[in-house]
Amino acid sequence: MYEFVMIYVRSQWGNRGEYNKADKHSLNIIEGCLRNRRLWALHDSLYDRWWNHAERRKRGIPTDIVLDDERELNQCIRLGELARSHSVSFYQEKLKVLAGNHNSG
């Protein structure tokens, strides 16, 4: 039940620019999913962690975290496929946009 509620709370923290709080909840959800062998929220939590990192980078907010965009989105796609999530196409589209941005400059 924690995961079900906290995915929305975590998302709101990120939307408000409270990336550290959002990441803290994402990490709790990721750990809970792994500990309890559940997939349904894992890909979404990894995506939110990546999104927070990308937003920090856009806004020039320093961070100790180093994430490879392509690798992170591919992990979301693979885990989403395992979970049979409808979010897979969303992640694939994000990856295409990212590839387009890298090719254009």
C-alpha positions as CSV (number, residue, x, y, z in Angstrom):
1,M,0.0,0.0,0.0
2,Y,2.9,2.3,0.7
3,E,4.1,2.2,-2.9
4,F,0.6,2.8,-4.2
5,V,0.3,6.0,-2.2
6,M,3.8,7.2,-2.3
7,I,4.2,7.1,-6.1
8,Y,1.9,10.1,-6.2
9,V,3.5,11.9,-3.3
10,R,6.9,11.4,-4.8
11,S,5.8,12.7,-8.1
12,Q,4.4,15.8,-6.5
13,W,7.6,16.5,-4.7
14,G,9.4,16.3,-8.1
15,N,6.9,18.6,-9.8
16,R,7.5,21.2,-7.0
17,G,11.2,21.1,-7.5
18,E,11.9,19.2,-4.3
19,Y,14.1,16.6,-6.1
20,N,15.9,15.3,-3.0
21,K,12.6,14.5,-1.2
22,A,11.3,12.9,-4.4
23,D,14.5,10.8,-4.8
24,K,14.2,9.7,-1.2
25,H,10.7,8.4,-1.7
26,S,11.8,6.8,-5.1
27,L,14.6,5.0,-3.3
28,N,12.2,3.7,-0.6
29,I,9.8,2.4,-3.3
30,I,12.7,0.8,-5.3
31,E,14.0,-0.9,-2.2
32,G,10.5,-2.1,-1.3
33,C,9.9,-3.4,-4.8
34,L,13.1,-5.4,-4.8
35,R,12.7,-6.7,-1.2
36,N,9.2,-7.8,-1.9
37,R,9.8,-9.0,-5.5
38,R,7.3,-6.7,-7.0
39,L,7.7,-5.1,-10.4
40,W,4.8,-2.8,-10.9
41,A,6.3,0.4,-9.4
42,L,9.9,-0.3,-10.1
43,H,10.2,1.1,-13.7
44,D,8.2,4.1,-12.7
45,S,10.4,4.9,-9.7
46,L,13.5,4.6,-11.8
47,Y,12.0,6.9,-14.4
48,D,11.1,9.5,-11.7
49,R,14.7,9.3,-10.4
50,W,16.0,9.9,-14.0
51,W,13.5,12.7,-14.5
52,N,14.6,14.5,-11.3
53,H,18.2,14.1,-12.4
54,A,17.4,15.6,-15.9
55,E,15.5,18.5,-14.3
56,R,18.5,19.3,-12.0
57,R,20.8,19.3,-15.0
58,K,18.4,21.7,-16.9
59,R,18.2,24.0,-14.0
60,G,22.0,23.9,-13.2
61,I,21.4,22.3,-9.8
62,P,24.6,20.5,-8.7
63,T,24.3,16.8,-7.8
64,D,26.6,14.0,-6.8
65,I,24.5,11.6,-8.9
66,V,25.7,10.6,-12.3
67,L,23.2,8.9,-14.5
68,D,23.5,7.8,-18.2
69,D,20.2,8.9,-19.8
70,E,20.1,6.1,-22.4
71,R,20.9,3.4,-19.9
72,E,18.3,4.6,-17.4
73,L,15.5,4.8,-20.0
74,N,16.4,1.4,-21.4
75,Q,16.2,0.0,-17.9
76,C,12.7,1.6,-17.6
77,I,11.7,0.0,-20.9
78,R,12.9,-3.5,-19.9
79,L,11.4,-3.4,-16.5
80,G,8.2,-2.0,-17.9
81,E,8.1,-4.9,-20.4
82,L,8.5,-7.4,-17.7
83,A,5.7,-5.8,-15.7
84,R,3.6,-5.5,-18.9
85,S,3.2,-1.8,-18.3
86,H,1.5,0.6,-20.7
87,S,4.3,3.0,-19.8
88,V,6.8,1.2,-22.1
89,S,5.7,3.3,-25.2
90,F,6.2,6.5,-23.1
91,Y,9.7,5.5,-22.2
92,Q,10.5,4.5,-25.8
93,E,9.3,7.9,-26.9
94,K,11.5,9.7,-24.3
95,L,14.4,7.6,-25.6
96,K,13.7,8.7,-29.2
97,V,13.5,12.3,-28.2
98,L,16.8,12.0,-26.3
99,A,18.5,10.3,-29.3
100,G,17.2,13.1,-31.6
101,N,18.6,15.7,-29.2
102,H,22.0,14.0,-29.3
103,N,22.0,13.8,-33.1
104,S,21.1,17.4,-33.6
105,G,23.8,18.9,-31.6
